[in-house]
Every structure is written in C-alpha cells, then in structure tokens.
Amino acid sequence: MRIALCQYDMKWEDKEANKKKITDLLAAFPRRSEIDWLVLSEMSLTGFTMNSALAELTDADRQFFCDLAQRNNINISYGGVEGGFNKLITINRHGDRVNDYSKIHLYAFGGEDKYFKAGAKQKLFELEGFRVMPAVCFDLRFPYLFWSMAEKADIYIVIAAWPMRRAEHWMTLLRARAVENQAYCLGVNRIGVEGKVEYSGNSMCYDPLGKTALDCGTAEGIFLSEAPLDKALVAKTRERFPFIGERKDFPWQ
C-alpha cells in the first residue's frame, strides 16, 4: 500500500478555502494515480479551533471527502468534529466510511476539554489488508494507548495540529511508538500559523524498526512513500525480535 501524507497551510476556520486547497494540491500532484491512501491532518477543514459548532462536519463536508475518494480512487483519512467529538475518519475508495475514532486524550493545557467531548473507545480497522489503529494529536503522548493494541496493529496513524516549538517531541514520539510496538507509525501535521502558534509539518512515517519510510519536511504539499508499506516486514520484525511476548501486566505487587 502506497501512502501519501498531505500537509498544508490551513485558512483559519474557512472550510471552503481549505476544501479548495486540498483539491488543488491533489490535482497538481503528478503521481496521484500511485496513491492508495491519502492522510490529512487534524480538523482538516478548519484548523484546531475551539469553535465546536463551526468545526462540526456537515453533510456537504462529508460529501466533499466522499467525492474526492471516488474521483481519485483512493482511501482517505481526515479530521473533523461530529457530535462534539474531535474525530479521525477514514473512508475507502468508494467513499464509504470504514472507521471513525474519537480523540480520547483532549488537550486540557489548551482548553480543548472545555469545548469537546472525550472519546472512550479504541478502534482497530482494516484497510487494504492492514490492521490500523487511529489516534489524534495529544493521544501520541500516552504510550499505553498504542501498547494495548500492539499485538493486533500493523499501522498506527496519528493526525495532529502539533506546534513547531515541540516538533522534536512529535518526531521522537512517532518513532518511539513504531519501535516499541514493532509497527508502522505515520503522523500527519499541518503547517502555517494560527494566531500565535506556528506549525512546521514534519509529517513522518516510520517502519517497524524505526527507520524513516517517509519524511515530508516543512514544505506544503503531498508526499508519497517511495516504497509500499509491507505487512510482511511487521511480521518479520516481530518474529526476529519477539519483544511483545515479553511484556508484563502492571502494577507489580
């Protein structure tokens, strides 16, 4: 499966402008026929706003992504709000929803918990033969969320609005989740400025050994993995280094 990560400078709280940005970036990408799965960042149409009513996805918003998937024959993961939950939603090539995940760890330091509801359930889903575990931004700082699904997951996907001043944390934690759980870990972040907060992108994909499979840097655009993700590599890594089987339950008495 060939993944494409899309990082772009969002126009604050302007859904139509951001729809046009996504459409234009994809239309201008010369290798779009090679994409199997396109992943966008958190709250893909508005930016990380605390205006929950504005961020709420409408039927027209959902149809936009459905049409994009069908027109380009790609799976798409995107972020948005539904029922007051900050979600990561994945649709298949036909535009059918295959999964939606509600962010469990809300960013209380930034006041997110005052405006949104916290999710309470992890969800694993299958896409193109891979077992995928979704997460959103602040979830990345809580390793038990990933650890609990390690035996079942081939890929972790994290969409985010992660500030540039903590970019090293972002990339380090993505790699750590890949290494400690012996799975692919991909993260998609935005670029640009929201108020006083600057975002640098640094969307990444690490393989089960922690090697860089895709590094998008800090430029705007769509970035395609040169090699397909390889499910056999996940199995081979876990067979060669059977660390997951050595884990212990906590707390110890």
Secondary structure, 3 states (H helix, E strand, C coil): CCEEEEECECCCCCHHHHHHHHHHHHHHCCCHHHCCEEECCCCCCCCCCCCHHHHECCHHHHHHHHHHHHHHCCEEEEEEEECCEEEEEEECCCCCEEEEEECCCCCHHHCHHHCCECCCCCCCEEECCEEEEEEEHHHHHCHHHHHCCCCCCCEEEEEECCEHHHHHHHHHHHHHHHHHHCCEEEEEECEEEECCEEEECCCEEECCCCCEEEECCCCCEEEECCCCCCHHHHHHHHHHCCCHHHCCCCCCC
